[in-house]
Amino acid sequence: MGISTLEEKFQTIIHHLGTEVFQFSSLINRASHIQQEIRKILDELTPHHCGPCENKCCEGLPLEGWFSLEDYILFRVKYGKPLPPANRIQRETACYFLTSCGCSLPEDMRPFTCVKINCETLTESIKAIGKITHFNQLKSALEDIHQEVSSLIERNQLLPSPSGHGQHHFYTTEEPINY
């Protein structure tokens, strides 16, 4: 899903929630902490594996990031709308947030896919340093947070049903709400 589509959905949710958007605060704090723990594990290994790799994950698809709606909501509430950096890698197959120094998104709130997907070589290296169980627990905890965000959206019926036949009316503002 592109950033503009995610932003439209975010604006609908924020308009509906108003100041209740801060319900996401504890989820944001938890996700941030978990991602920092994941980063500690990956930082031990990725410079040795990802630098010389010829099939870098971040250079494989021309994406506006790997944001899911859940990722986007958490990121957007904490950091605002993600914008591609001025010094981004300009290859057609590179992620919009990739620079020559790596990812330009904050390390504590990257899309879940970016921190959970690892190649076989990296997975084997995590096993070799004895941290695969902890790594998988962290990934599971992030999945739980995503589920909580999803449940909050569904429970509060913050988005129209995909069929468009729901009984709820959703309004969007003409001017985006910026937090």
N, C-alpha and C positions, 0 to 999 in steps of 0.2 A: 504494500500500500504506500502510495506517495505521501510526502509531507503535507501537501495541500489537502488531500482527502482526510488525513489524520487530524489536521488542524480544524477542518470543518466539524468533524465528530467531536473533537475536544471542545470547540466553542459551544456546541449544542449541550454537551454535558455540563460545562461550566455555567452556562446560562440557566440551566435547570437547577443546579446545585447552589449557585451563588456562593456565599461565604462558607457553606457546608463543604466546599472543596477541600477544606482543611481536614476532612475525614481521611484524606489520603496521606496526611503528614506522618503518621506512625508507620504506614507501609513504605513511604519514601525513605524514612530513617532506617528501617530494617533492610530494605533493598540496597541502600547505599553501604551499610555495614557489611552485608554479605558480599557485595561486589568488591569491596576493599580486600576482604579475605581471599576471594578468588584471585584477585590481581596479585596478591603476595605469592600464591602458588605459581601462577602463570609467569610472573616476572623472573622466577628462577630459571625458567625453561625457554620461553619464547625468543629471547635474543639469540639463542644458539640454534633454534629450529626454524623460526619464521624468517629471520633475516636472509639466510641463504636459500630458502625454499623458492622453487620456480613456480609453484602453484599457490600463491598466497591467497588466503580466504578473502581478504579485503579487496583483492584485485580481480576477483573472478566474475563479478556481476556488476553492471552499472546501476547501483541502487542508491536511493536517497536514505541510506542506512537500512538496517534490518528491523526497524521499529514495528512492533505489533501495537495495537491500540493501547494495551496495558502498559507497555514500555513507554509509549509516547505520553500518556497521561502522567505517569510518574516523573518522567524527564521534564515535561512541559511545566508542571507545577513547581518543580524545584529550580529549573534553569531557564525557562522561557523557550521560545521557539528555536529549534536548532537550525543554524544557518551554515551552509558549506563555507569552509574557510577560504580566504583569498588565495592562500598558497596551496590549495588542494591539488592533488595529482590529476592531471587533465586527460588521462587515458579514458577511452570510452568504456572500458571494463572495470574501472576503479570505483569504489564506493565514494560518494560525494564528500564524505568526512575524512577521507584518507589524505594525509600529507606525507612529505618525504620523511618526516619524523614519526610517523605512525598516525593513529587515530586522533582526531581533534576533539572528539567528544570527551567529557569528563570521565575519568576512570571509574568513578563510583556510580555512574548511572548510564551505562551503555546498554544498548538493546540486549535482551536476554540471549538471543541467538549468537551475538558476538562473543559472549563469555561462556556459553555452554557448548558450542560446537567446536570440537577439536579434531584434528586429523589423527589418524592411527598412530603416527610417530609421536605426536605430542601426548596422546593418551597413554602410550607405552612408557613414555618418560615420566608421566605423573605416577604411574604404577611403580616404576623403578625407584623413585624417591620416597615411596611409601605413603603417598598422599591421595591416592585415588578414592579411598573411602570417604575421607573428609571432603574432597572435591565434589563427589557425588552427593553428599549430604547438603553441601552449599547449593548445588544446582537444584536439588529437590526443594530446598527452602525458597529459592527464587520462584520455582514453579508454583509453590503454595501462595506466594504473594500475588503472582499473576492471577491465580484463581480467585483470591480475595477481591482484587480489583474488578475482575469479570463479574463476580457475584454482586458486588456493590452496584455496578452498572445495571445488571439485570434486575436486582431487587428493587431498585429505585426507578426502573423502566426509563432510563436516561436516553436511550436511543430508540428510534422507531423500529418495529420488527422488520426483518428483511422483506416480508411480503407486502409491507406498506398498508396492511389492513387492520392495524391496531386501533384501539379506541382512543389512544392518547394523542394529543397535539403537541408538537415540538416547535419551538420558536427559536430562531437564530437572530442574533443582533446584526445590524448592518456594519457596525464597527467591531472589530475583534476585541475581546477582553484580554488585556495583558496583565499577567501576574508576575 
